[in-house]
Amino acid sequence: MGRGKRYDEEPKLNIKKVISVILAIAVIVMFAISLNHLLNTEAPETTSDLSYFTILENNKWGVMNSKGEVVVQPAYGEMIVIPDSTKPIFFCTYDVNFENGSYKTRVVNEKEENLFTNYETATPIDNYDEMGNIFYEEEIFRVQKDGKYGLANQEGEEILKCEYDSIESLKNIENAILVTKNGQYGLASGTGDLIIEPNYREIKPLGKRYSDGYIVVNQENQYGIIDSNKRTVLETKYEDIKNVHGNNLYVVKENGSWKIIDRNGEEKSTVSFDEISEINGESLVIQRDGKWGTIGLDGTVKINVEYDELKWAFGENYIAKREERYGIVNEQNEVVLPFEYISLNYRSDANFIQAEKTETETIVLDNTFQEKIVGILSEVNTEKGYIRARVGDEYKYYNFRFEEKTPQEVLTDHTLFLSIKDGMYGFVDKEGKVVVDYQYDDATEQNDYGYAAVKKDGKWGSINQEGKVVLEPSVELENNLIIDFIGQYHLAEDLNMYYYCK
């Protein structure tokens, strides 16, 4: 998804701030002048398989495609937002007046033609994840007509009528859009379907996904739950509801006490706790006197309430923290992975445990707690089903059964493959024939766009899919966590923002 903020140190607005200004002043100052003369009514039509990226050059923002070609000249003082990198729809901000908070916006395609003229404004919908990383809704945009807001799709079609006072994302949840009317909140989906009518004082996510449902709070400060299919799960009558659920069980406050109830409002457990974080089947992850453990609905202790942290991983296994170290315990109260790791995480998308004993080494364990890979984990590709890790001085590839594979077996659409000989890096083709001689101190594998980064004498450059030099090693990237090039542009230091520099 598109990401963005300013890179230079001048006191200028970034696009996130710009969007916030729209929402803050919408009820006070409406645009009196249409931007139709700046915009075009037609949305882009393209069959291209190109991708698009924001670039920063000489403190100005532009756009390039995955061939390294500049398609929007770097001329904007604010970062250009590209919500969907596969579509040439670019949101540009200009003529910013910092005294009164005004500015202009335009949406352009890869030919710098203006788009979406039938709206007064069209702006991306920003959001952020649990780590605070900014992203934008890909399929839909906020649009304005006659001072009211609605939603449009990538073709510019109005999919939610422009009749709302404001529109913004429900934070941490993709495709969940808060709408307000007459000071009350409702919720729309990413397809423009109104899920919850704007009749509530507050709407909060019940879980971490759109499909988990939503906690609603009415004007009388009563709580209820509505699911993503518009059905009432719990009546709006409770004093509070925690965003914890599982096995059709919910945690509600009624008559001053917390209870665990089912969809029918029937109380299913009378156990006491200071806090609860998860419901897994009939197991509750609870806190008492500052320590965590698990108990059954009948109050039977399963994992002793003695850990500083506790989080379900898989099956009956939980990641626990004790004395500043992490391990894994099961519901038989057995330690199945010792408490000797500074961090521990279960990757459900690939069914393995990722652990660190030090900050410079990763250990990958299977679901039987056997060590399979020891090195620096650099990529987990769930689409193609492989793990890439730096083991010693080499990059190695494994499938999700932890069988080692050659780069040629895994990277089937690549033309060049990284190779090392006598401590120097070069590239070979699919048959193993040397295409780029072993002359570099370091290098990266070819990326999805055909470019590879190469390092010589402490500086980085790039080569293309034929092994030809595109940029001689001339850029110092010591502060970059990820080295990546598209043409002559390199990925910026700030991975949260995801843009390329020259």
C-alpha positions in Angstrom: 0.0 0.0 0.0 1.0 3.6 -0.5 2.9 5.3 2.3 4.2 8.8 2.7 5.7 11.6 4.7 8.2 14.4 4.1 11.9 13.6 4.0 13.5 17.1 4.2 13.7 19.1 7.4 11.7 22.1 6.3 8.6 22.9 8.4 6.1 21.8 5.7 3.1 19.6 5.9 3.2 16.0 4.9 0.3 14.4 3.2 -1.0 12.8 6.4 -1.2 16.3 8.0 -2.9 17.6 4.9 -5.6 14.9 5.1 -6.1 15.7 8.7 -6.6 19.4 7.9 -9.4 18.4 5.5 -11.2 16.6 8.2 -10.6 19.2 10.8 -11.9 22.2 8.9 -14.5 20.6 6.8 -17.4 21.7 9.0 -16.1 25.3 9.1 -14.6 26.1 5.7 -15.9 24.5 2.5 -14.2 24.8 -0.8 -15.9 27.7 -2.7 -14.1 27.2 -5.9 -14.4 24.0 -7.9 -11.2 22.3 -9.1 -12.9 21.1 -12.2 -10.6 23.1 -14.5 -7.7 21.2 -12.9 -9.2 17.7 -13.2 -10.4 15.4 -15.9 -13.5 13.2 -15.6 -12.0 10.0 -17.0 -10.2 7.5 -14.8 -7.1 5.8 -16.3 -7.5 2.8 -18.6 -4.4 0.7 -18.7 -3.5 -2.9 -19.4 0.1 -2.3 -18.3 1.7 -4.6 -15.6 3.9 -1.8 -14.4 4.1 -0.7 -10.8 4.5 2.9 -9.6 6.6 4.5 -6.9 6.9 7.9 -5.2 10.3 9.4 -5.8 12.2 12.3 -4.1 14.7 14.3 -6.1 16.2 17.7 -5.1 13.6 17.9 -2.3 10.7 17.6 -4.8 8.3 14.7 -5.2 7.4 12.8 -8.3 6.5 9.3 -9.6 8.5 6.7 -11.5 7.4 3.3 -12.9 9.0 -0.1 -12.3 11.2 0.4 -15.4 12.9 3.4 -13.6 11.1 5.9 -15.9 9.9 9.1 -14.4 6.2 9.6 -15.2 5.4 12.5 -13.0 8.2 15.0 -12.8 9.6 15.8 -9.3 7.9 19.2 -8.9 5.7 18.9 -5.8 6.6 20.1 -2.3 4.5 17.5 -0.6 4.8 13.8 -1.0 2.7 12.2 -3.8 0.5 9.4 -2.5 0.0 6.2 -4.6 -2.6 4.1 -2.7 -2.3 1.1 -5.2 1.1 0.7 -6.7 -0.3 -1.3 -9.6 -2.6 1.6 -10.7 -1.5 4.9 -12.2 -3.6 7.1 -9.8 -1.5 9.6 -8.1 -2.7 12.1 -5.5 -0.8 15.4 -5.5 -0.9 18.4 -3.1 0.2 21.9 -4.0 -0.2 25.6 -3.3 -0.1 25.0 0.5 -0.8 28.0 2.6 0.4 27.4 6.1 -1.2 30.5 7.6 -4.8 29.5 6.9 -4.4 25.8 6.2 -5.5 25.9 2.6 -4.1 24.0 -0.3 -5.0 22.5 -3.6 -5.1 18.9 -4.7 -5.1 17.1 -8.0 -5.2 13.5 -9.1 -3.1 12.6 -12.2 -2.3 9.5 -14.2 1.0 8.3 -15.7 0.7 10.9 -18.5 0.1 13.6 -15.9 -3.5 14.0 -17.1 -5.9 15.2 -14.5 -8.5 12.7 -13.2 -11.9 12.8 -11.4 -13.2 16.2 -12.4 -16.8 15.5 -11.3 -15.7 16.0 -7.7 -14.6 19.1 -5.9 -11.8 17.1 -4.2 -10.6 13.6 -4.3 -8.2 12.5 -1.5 -6.7 9.2 -0.3 -7.9 7.6 2.9 -5.0 7.2 5.3 -4.7 4.6 8.0 -2.0 3.0 10.2 -1.3 -0.4 11.5 -0.5 -1.6 15.0 3.2 -0.6 14.6 2.2 2.9 13.6 3.1 2.5 9.9 1.0 4.6 7.6 -0.9 3.0 4.7 -3.7 4.0 2.4 -6.9 2.3 1.4 -6.2 0.9 -2.1 -9.5 0.5 -3.8 -11.4 3.5 -2.6 -11.0 7.3 -2.2 -12.7 10.1 -0.3 -14.5 12.5 -2.7 -16.4 15.7 -2.1 -19.5 17.3 -3.7 -21.4 20.3 -2.5 -19.4 20.3 0.7 -20.3 16.7 1.6 -18.2 13.6 1.4 -18.6 10.2 -0.1 -16.5 7.3 -1.6 -15.4 6.6 -5.1 -13.7 3.6 -6.6 -10.6 3.5 -8.9 -12.8 4.2 -11.9 -14.1 7.3 -10.3 -17.6 5.9 -9.8 -19.4 7.2 -6.7 -20.0 4.1 -4.6 -21.1 5.9 -1.4 -23.3 9.0 -1.9 -21.7 12.3 -1.0 -23.9 13.1 2.0 -21.6 12.8 5.0 -19.9 15.5 7.1 -16.6 13.5 7.2 -15.1 10.2 6.1 -12.0 8.6 7.6 -10.6 5.1 8.2 -11.2 3.0 11.3 -7.6 2.8 12.5 -5.8 -0.5 12.3 -8.6 -2.1 10.3 -8.5 -2.3 6.5 -11.6 -1.6 4.4 -13.5 -0.2 7.4 -14.6 3.4 6.9 -16.1 5.7 9.5 -18.7 8.1 8.3 -20.3 10.9 10.2 -23.6 12.7 9.8 -25.1 15.2 12.3 -22.4 14.4 14.8 -23.0 10.6 14.8 -20.9 7.8 13.5 -21.7 5.0 11.0 -19.5 2.5 9.2 -19.0 1.7 5.5 -17.1 -1.2 3.8 -14.4 -0.9 1.3 -17.0 -1.5 -1.4 -19.1 1.5 -0.3 -21.8 -0.6 1.4 -23.1 1.1 4.5 -22.7 -1.5 7.3 -23.8 0.5 10.3 -26.1 3.5 10.0 -24.7 6.8 11.5 -26.6 6.5 14.8 -23.8 6.1 17.2 -21.5 8.1 19.5 -18.6 5.8 18.9 -17.6 2.7 16.8 -14.7 0.5 17.7 -13.2 -2.7 16.2 -14.1 -5.9 18.1 -11.0 -7.6 16.7 -8.1 -7.1 14.2 -10.0 -7.8 11.0 -12.9 -6.3 9.1 -14.9 -9.5 9.5 -14.5 -9.6 13.3 -17.3 -7.1 13.8 -17.7 -3.8 15.7 -18.5 -2.5 19.1 -21.0 0.4 19.0 -21.8 2.9 21.7 -25.1 4.9 21.6 -25.9 8.3 22.9 -26.8 6.8 26.3 -23.3 5.3 26.5 -24.6 1.8 26.1 -22.6 -0.8 24.3 -23.5 -3.4 21.7 -21.9 -5.4 18.8 -22.8 -5.4 15.1 -21.1 -7.8 12.7 -19.7 -7.1 9.2 -22.9 -8.5 7.7 -25.0 -5.8 9.4 -26.5 -8.2 12.0 -26.8 -7.3 15.7 -24.7 -9.7 17.7 -25.3 -8.2 21.1 -28.0 -5.6 21.9 -26.8 -2.1 22.7 -27.5 -2.4 26.4 -24.2 -3.1 28.2 -22.1 -0.8 30.3 -18.9 -1.7 28.4 -17.6 -4.4 26.1 -13.9 -5.5 25.7 -12.5 -6.1 22.2 -11.9 -9.7 23.2 -13.9 -12.5 21.6 -13.7 -16.1 20.5 -15.8 -19.2 20.2 -18.9 -17.0 20.0 -18.1 -15.6 23.5 -17.8 -12.0 24.5 -16.7 -10.0 27.5 -19.3 -7.5 28.7 -19.8 -5.3 31.8 -23.3 -5.5 33.3 -24.4 -4.2 36.7 -20.9 -3.2 37.5 -19.3 -6.6 36.8 -17.4 -8.2 33.9 -19.1 -11.3 32.5 -18.4 -13.7 29.7 -21.6 -14.3 27.6 -22.6 -15.9 24.4 -24.6 -14.4 21.5 -27.8 -15.0 23.3 -26.7 -13.0 26.3 -26.4 -16.1 28.5 -23.6 -16.0 31.0 -21.0 -18.8 30.3 -18.5 -18.3 33.1 -18.3 -16.7 36.5 -14.5 -16.6 36.8 -12.9 -13.5 38.2 -10.0 -11.6 36.6 -8.3 -8.3 36.6 -7.8 -8.3 32.9 -8.5 -10.6 29.9 -6.8 -10.6 26.6 -7.8 -13.7 24.6 -10.5 -16.4 24.4 -9.2 -19.5 22.7 -11.9 -22.2 22.6 -12.8 -22.6 26.3 -9.5 -21.2 27.5 -9.2 -17.6 28.8 -5.9 -15.7 28.9 -6.4 -13.7 32.1 -4.4 -11.4 34.4 -4.5 -11.5 38.2 -2.3 -9.4 40.4 -0.1 -8.3 37.5 0.6 -11.9 36.2 -0.8 -13.8 33.3 -2.0 -17.4 32.8 -4.9 -19.3 31.3 -8.0 -20.8 32.9 -11.0 -22.7 31.7 -14.6 -21.4 31.7 -15.1 -23.3 34.9 -12.2 -21.6 36.6 -9.8 -24.5 36.3 -6.2 -23.2 36.0 -4.4 -24.5 32.9 -1.3 -22.4 32.7 -0.2 -21.0 36.0 -1.0 -17.3 36.5 2.7 -16.4 36.9 4.0 -14.9 33.7 4.8 -11.3 32.8 3.3 -11.7 29.3 1.2 -14.5 27.7 0.0 -14.8 24.1 -1.5 -17.7 22.2 0.7 -19.1 19.4 -0.9 -22.3 18.0 -2.7 -25.4 19.3 -2.3 -25.5 23.1 0.9 -23.5 23.0 1.5 -20.0 24.3 4.4 -17.6 24.1 5.3 -16.5 27.6 7.7 -14.0 29.2 9.5 -14.6 32.5 12.4 -12.7 33.9 12.9 -10.7 30.6 13.1 -13.8 28.5 10.6 -15.6 26.3 9.7 -19.2 26.0 6.7 -21.4 25.1 4.4 -23.2 27.6 1.5 -25.5 26.9 -1.9 -26.0 28.6 -0.5 -28.9 30.5 1.6 -26.3 32.2 4.8 -27.7 30.6 7.7 -25.6 29.3 8.1 -26.8 25.7 10.6 -24.1 24.6 13.1 -22.8 27.3 13.0 -19.2 28.4 16.2 -18.1 26.7 15.0 -15.8 23.9 14.9 -12.0 23.8 12.0 -12.1 21.3 9.7 -14.8 20.1 7.0 -14.8 17.5 4.8 -17.5 15.8 4.4 -16.9 12.0 1.0 -18.3 11.4 1.2 -17.6 7.6 4.2 -20.0 7.3 3.7 -22.2 10.4 7.1 -21.6 12.1 8.5 -19.9 15.2 10.9 -17.0 14.8 13.2 -16.5 17.7 16.1 -14.3 18.7 18.7 -15.0 21.3 20.7 -12.0 20.2 19.9 -8.9 18.1 22.0 -10.2 15.2 20.8 -13.7 14.8 17.5 -15.4 14.1 16.5 -18.9 14.8 13.7 -20.5 12.9 12.0 -23.5 14.6 9.2 -25.8 13.3 6.0 -26.4 15.2 7.7 -29.3 17.1 10.2 -26.7 18.4 13.2 -28.1 16.4 15.7 -25.6 15.1 15.8 -25.5 11.3 17.5 -22.3 10.3 20.1 -20.2 12.1 21.1 -16.9 10.5 19.6 -13.5 9.6 16.0 -13.9 8.3 15.6 -11.5 5.3 12.4 -12.6 3.6 9.4 -14.8 4.1 7.5 -15.0 0.8 4.1 -16.7 1.4 3.0 -16.2 -2.2 5.9 -18.3 -3.6 6.4 -20.3 -0.4 10.0 -19.7 0.5 12.2 -18.4 3.3 15.4 -16.4 2.5 18.1 -16.2 5.2 21.7 -15.1 5.3 23.6 -18.0 6.8 27.2 -17.0 7.3 28.3 -15.1 4.2 25.7 -16.7 1.9 22.0 -16.2 1.2 20.1 -19.5 1.4 16.6 -20.4 0.4 14.2 -22.9 2.0 10.7 -24.0 1.3 8.2 -24.1 4.2 9.2 -27.7 4.9 12.7 -26.3 5.5 14.2 -28.1 2.6 17.1 -26.0 1.1 16.4 -24.9 -2.5 18.6 -23.1 -5.1 17.7 -19.6 -6.1 16.8 -20.9 -9.6 14.2 -23.2 -8.1 12.6 -20.5 -6.0 13.0 -17.3 -8.1 11.6 -18.7 -11.3 10.9 -15.3 -13.0 14.4 -14.0 -12.4 17.1 -13.8 -15.1 20.2 -13.3 -12.8 21.1 -15.1 -9.6 23.5 -13.9 -6.9 26.7 -16.0 -6.6 29.8 -15.8 -4.4 33.3 -16.9 -5.1 36.4 -16.2 -3.1 34.5 -13.7 -1.0 33.4 -11.7 -4.0 29.9 -11.4 -5.5 28.8 -11.8 -9.1 25.7 -13.1 -10.9 25.0 -16.2 -12.9 22.1 -17.1 -15.3 19.6 -20.0 -14.8 22.2 -22.5 -16.2 24.9 -21.2 -13.8 26.9 -19.4 -16.4 28.6 -16.3 -15.1 27.0 -13.1 -16.5 28.4 -10.6 -14.1 32.0 -11.3 -13.0 32.9 -11.7 -9.3 33.9 -8.1 -8.7 31.7 -6.8 -6.0 32.1 -6.6 -2.2 28.4 -7.2 -1.7 25.2 -7.5 -3.7 21.5 -8.2 -3.5 19.4 -10.7 -5.4 17.6 -9.3 -8.4 14.3 -7.7 -7.3 10.8 -8.2 -8.9 11.5 -5.4 -11.4 14.8 -6.8 -12.7 17.3 -4.7 -10.8 20.0 -5.8 -8.4 22.1 -3.7 -6.1 25.9 -4.0 -6.1 28.5 -2.7 -3.7 32.1 -1.7 -4.3 34.5 0.3 -2.1 31.7 1.0 0.4 29.3 2.4 -2.2 26.2 1.0 -3.9 25.0 1.1 -7.5 22.6 -1.0 -9.6 22.6 -3.4 -12.6 19.6 -4.4 -14.8 18.2 -7.9 -15.7 20.9 -8.3 -18.4 23.7 -7.6 -15.9 24.5 -4.1 -17.4 25.4 -1.3 -15.0 22.6 1.2 -14.6 24.3 3.2 -11.8 28.0 2.8 -11.0 28.6 2.2 -7.3 28.5 5.8 -6.0 25.9 5.9 -3.2 26.6 5.5 0.5 23.7 3.6 2.2 25.1 2.7 5.6 21.9 3.8 7.4 19.5 1.8 5.1 18.1 -1.4 6.6 17.1 -2.6 3.1 19.1 -2.0 0.0 17.0 -1.9 -3.2 17.2 -0.1 -6.5 14.9 0.6 -9.4 17.0 2.1 -12.1 19.1 4.9 -10.6 16.8 5.4 -7.6 17.3 3.7 -4.3 14.9 2.9 -1.5 14.9 5.5 1.2 16.0 5.0 4.8 12.5 5.4 6.2 10.8 2.1 5.4 7.6 3.3 6.9 7.2 5.8 4.1 8.4 3.6 1.3 9.7 5.9 -1.5 12.8 6.1 -3.7 15.6 8.7 -3.8 18.1 9.8 -6.3 
